[in-house]
Amino acid sequence: MNAVLTHYQKDDLLNRGFSRRTFGRIATMLSAGAALPFYNEPALAQLSRVEAPPDAVLINANENPLGPCKEAREAVQRMIQYGGRYRFGEADRVRTLLSEQEGLKINYVTIHAGSSGPLHQAVLAFCSPTRPFVTGDPGYEAGGHAANFIGAKAINVPLTKDYAHDVKAMAAASADAGLIYICNPNNPTGTLTPRSDIDWLVANKPKGAIVMIDEAYTHIAGVPFCTDLVAADKDVVILRTFSKIYGMAGLRAGAIMGRPDLLQKVNGFSQTMMPITGMAAASASLEAKYVVPERRKIIGDVRNDTFEFLDKHNFSFVRSVSNCFMVDVKRPGREIVNAMAQEKVYIGRVWPSWPNHVRVTVGTQDEMNKFKTAFVKVMA
């Protein structure tokens, strides 16, 4: 298993405080993919996996029920006939489109099958037993699980009272931080960290630390991206995925953006063949300029309608700008998750730091109407 690590990588890992005993775990992390004993994006979604009846409402995994846009579906259908070929140029096309749209040089962008892979590889590249992973709490857990798996410490910093990342506390969490992770908007709360706070963190982070900004949900919020920090050669890497606004969770396409020297460290651990159907759908999605504003409005309208319902019934919830939100159910959240499942409405996970909250994904209007009916019944 250790053969997947080069001599240079082994020397680098030893210099960063890893022991040779951890090489096997690191090699497992690089080669096992979805079988990893910690959680990545698809695996976390499967924590709520159920044998649901055909008429069930599935609003548990932050999926986009709209699926790929028309142009992406047509591109996938055309690409299937080439399934026997690698067609490396399909990923190159996505890379070119994304770099042009983001105003970045092409060597500042690398394409991946989703964003979980580059997240895990960034943990390997920048964290170690002496360089912790710092994240918000509650937050997306995959990076912390990856850090713990390789023997790096994961430091969970509570969100502020406004549900933003507490950037000053994150900067102070460890003078030796390796990677500071901000998902913005945050998963699971769907709340934003102000750009001014992110700028402060980049300027005041511990020496040698890298700030990772996960922009999986930024399209939905309609706020500016942080790619200008990458263009300015800051110690920043940015994750993007096509799983959310573009409705491609099952097709797998994503990217990491950063200075070439940072990307070299991340990508040195693993680069693989991209699924050509996912690449075709990603290119078509980027070219279909109407998709993002149209879907932002659809998701926003349904979300706001649901918030009006929650307000009307005096339910306590965190007001989100994303496609998920947290509801305070005033009792162990798992009880409500199970009770909603009995009504054939499947909602999301419960975070240990917020045991009385449940996460709900914004589905279609019909799905959210069914959620309302079931939720009133269950909470009565």
SVG drawing of the C-alpha trace seen along z (x, -y; Angstrom):
<svg xmlns="http://www.w3.org/2000/svg" viewBox="-50 -44 63 46">
<polyline fill="none" stroke="black" stroke-width="0.4" points="0.0,0.0 2.9,-2.4 3.9,-2.2 1.4,-4.9 3.7,-7.3 6.8,-8.6 10.2,-8.8 9.8,-12.6 6.4,-12.4 7.6,-10.0 10.5,-12.4 8.1,-15.4 5.7,-13.5 8.5,-12.6 9.7,-16.2 6.2,-17.4 6.0,-15.1 4.3,-12.0 5.7,-8.6 6.3,-5.7 3.5,-3.9 1.1,-6.4 2.1,-5.8 -0.3,-2.9 -3.2,-5.1 -2.2,-7.8 -1.9,-5.4 -5.4,-4.0 -6.7,-7.5 -5.3,-8.1 -6.5,-4.8 -9.7,-3.8 -11.9,-6.7 -15.5,-6.3 -14.5,-3.2 -12.6,-5.5 -13.3,-4.9 -14.1,-8.6 -16.6,-10.7 -16.5,-12.5 -19.4,-14.3 -21.2,-11.2 -20.5,-9.2 -21.9,-12.0 -25.0,-12.1 -25.4,-8.4 -25.5,-8.8 -29.2,-9.6 -29.5,-6.8 -32.8,-4.9 -34.8,-2.4 -37.4,-5.0 -40.7,-4.3 -41.1,-5.7 -43.3,-8.5 -41.0,-9.6 -39.7,-13.2 -35.9,-13.2 -34.7,-16.5 -31.8,-15.1 -28.6,-15.4 -28.4,-18.9 -29.1,-17.6 -30.6,-19.7 -33.9,-18.1 -33.8,-20.1 -30.9,-17.9 -28.7,-18.9 -29.9,-21.6 -31.3,-20.7 -28.0,-21.5 -26.0,-19.3 -28.4,-16.4 -28.1,-16.6 -24.3,-16.8 -24.2,-13.7 -26.4,-11.8 -24.0,-12.8 -21.0,-11.8 -22.2,-8.3 -21.2,-7.0 -17.6,-7.8 -17.6,-5.9 -14.9,-3.6 -12.4,-6.4 -10.6,-8.5 -11.1,-11.8 -8.8,-13.8 -9.7,-16.9 -13.1,-17.0 -11.6,-17.9 -9.3,-20.4 -12.3,-22.1 -13.9,-22.5 -10.6,-23.8 -10.4,-26.4 -14.0,-27.6 -13.7,-27.9 -10.4,-29.7 -11.7,-32.2 -14.9,-32.8 -13.0,-33.3 -10.3,-35.5 -7.5,-33.1 -4.6,-31.8 -5.2,-28.2 -2.5,-26.8 -4.3,-28.1 -7.2,-25.6 -7.3,-21.9 -10.4,-19.8 -11.6,-16.9 -14.5,-14.5 -16.3,-16.6 -14.6,-18.6 -14.1,-15.8 -10.9,-14.6 -9.1,-17.9 -10.3,-18.6 -8.8,-15.3 -5.6,-15.9 -5.3,-19.4 -5.5,-18.0 -2.7,-15.7 -0.7,-18.5 -1.0,-21.1 -1.8,-19.2 0.2,-16.8 0.6,-15.7 2.2,-19.1 -0.1,-21.2 -3.8,-21.1 -6.9,-21.4 -9.1,-24.3 -12.8,-24.5 -16.1,-26.0 -18.6,-24.2 -21.2,-23.1 -19.7,-22.7 -19.0,-20.3 -17.2,-17.4 -15.2,-15.7 -12.0,-17.7 -11.9,-17.0 -12.5,-13.3 -9.6,-13.2 -7.3,-15.0 -8.1,-12.7 -7.6,-9.7 -4.0,-10.6 -3.2,-11.6 -3.6,-15.4 -5.6,-17.3 -8.9,-18.8 -9.9,-22.0 -13.6,-22.9 -14.3,-26.6 -17.9,-27.5 -19.7,-29.9 -20.4,-33.4 -23.8,-34.5 -24.6,-35.5 -23.7,-32.0 -20.7,-33.2 -17.2,-31.7 -15.4,-33.2 -12.3,-34.1 -10.4,-35.7 -10.9,-32.6 -9.9,-30.4 -6.8,-32.4 -5.9,-32.1 -6.9,-28.4 -3.3,-27.2 -0.1,-29.1 0.9,-26.1 -2.4,-25.6 -1.9,-23.9 -5.3,-24.4 -8.1,-26.7 -11.4,-25.7 -14.3,-28.0 -17.4,-26.7 -19.3,-29.9 -22.2,-29.7 -21.7,-27.3 -23.0,-23.7 -25.2,-22.9 -26.4,-26.4 -26.6,-28.0 -25.2,-31.3 -22.6,-33.6 -19.3,-34.8 -18.7,-38.4 -16.1,-38.9 -14.4,-41.4 -13.9,-38.7 -12.4,-36.4 -10.0,-39.1 -9.0,-39.7 -8.3,-36.0 -6.1,-35.8 -4.2,-38.8 -3.8,-37.6 -3.7,-33.8 -0.8,-32.0 2.4,-32.0 2.5,-29.0 -1.2,-28.3 -3.4,-27.9 -7.0,-29.2 -9.4,-26.9 -12.7,-28.5 -15.3,-26.0 -17.7,-27.7 -20.0,-24.8 -23.1,-26.9 -21.9,-30.4 -23.8,-30.4 -27.0,-29.9 -26.3,-32.8 -25.5,-35.1 -22.5,-36.7 -19.2,-37.4 -16.6,-34.6 -13.2,-34.8 -11.2,-33.9 -9.6,-37.4 -7.6,-36.2 -6.3,-33.4 -5.5,-35.7 -3.6,-37.9 -1.4,-34.9 -2.6,-34.8 -2.2,-31.6 -5.7,-30.6 -7.2,-27.6 -10.8,-27.5 -13.1,-24.5 -15.9,-24.4 -18.4,-21.7 -21.1,-21.2 -23.2,-19.1 -25.3,-21.9 -26.6,-24.8 -25.8,-22.7 -27.6,-19.6 -24.8,-17.2 -24.2,-15.3 -24.4,-12.0 -22.3,-13.0 -19.2,-14.2 -17.4,-17.3 -15.5,-19.9 -12.4,-22.0 -9.7,-23.4 -8.2,-26.8 -5.0,-28.3 -1.4,-29.3 0.4,-26.7 2.8,-25.9 -0.1,-25.2 -2.0,-23.1 1.2,-21.1 1.3,-20.1 -2.4,-19.1 -2.5,-17.4 0.8,-15.5 -1.1,-13.0 -3.6,-12.0 -4.8,-12.8 -7.0,-10.5 -9.1,-10.2 -12.3,-12.4 -15.7,-10.8 -16.3,-12.1 -20.1,-12.4 -19.5,-14.6 -17.1,-16.7 -19.5,-17.1 -22.3,-18.2 -19.9,-20.6 -18.9,-22.4 -22.5,-22.7 -23.5,-24.0 -20.8,-26.7 -21.8,-27.8 -25.6,-27.9 -25.4,-31.4 -29.1,-31.4 -28.8,-28.4 -27.3,-30.1 -29.7,-33.1 -32.7,-31.0 -32.0,-28.4 -30.9,-30.9 -34.4,-32.4 -36.2,-29.0 -34.4,-27.8 -34.7,-31.2 -38.4,-31.4 -39.1,-28.0 -36.8,-28.6 -38.4,-31.9 -41.9,-30.3 -40.8,-27.7 -39.4,-30.4 -42.7,-32.1 -44.3,-28.9 -41.8,-28.4 -42.3,-32.0 -46.1,-31.6 -46.0,-28.6 -43.3,-30.1 -40.7,-27.5 -37.2,-28.6 -34.7,-28.3 -31.5,-29.8 -32.3,-32.0 -30.2,-30.7 -29.1,-32.0 -28.3,-28.5 -30.3,-25.4 -30.4,-24.1 -31.3,-25.4 -31.3,-24.4 -34.4,-24.1 -34.3,-24.1 -36.8,-21.4 -36.3,-21.9 -35.6,-18.2 -33.1,-15.6 -33.0,-16.1 -32.8,-12.4 -36.3,-12.0 -37.7,-14.4 -35.7,-12.8 -37.1,-9.4 -40.7,-10.8 -40.5,-12.6 -39.4,-9.4 -42.6,-7.8 -44.4,-10.4 -42.2,-9.5 -40.3,-12.8 -36.6,-12.3 -34.6,-15.2 -30.9,-15.6 -28.4,-14.9 -27.9,-16.1 -24.6,-17.8 -23.2,-16.9 -22.6,-20.5 -26.2,-21.4 -28.1,-18.2 -31.5,-19.8 -31.3,-21.1 -32.1,-19.3 -30.9,-20.2 -33.4,-20.4 -32.6,-20.7 -34.7,-22.9 -36.5,-20.7 -39.1,-21.5 -42.2,-23.5 -44.3,-20.3 -41.7,-18.6 -41.6,-21.5 -45.4,-21.5 -45.3,-17.9 -42.5,-18.8 -44.7,-21.5 -47.7,-19.1 -45.5,-16.4 -43.5,-18.9 -46.6,-20.4 -47.9,-16.9 -44.6,-15.7 -44.0,-18.9 -47.5,-19.0"/>
</svg>
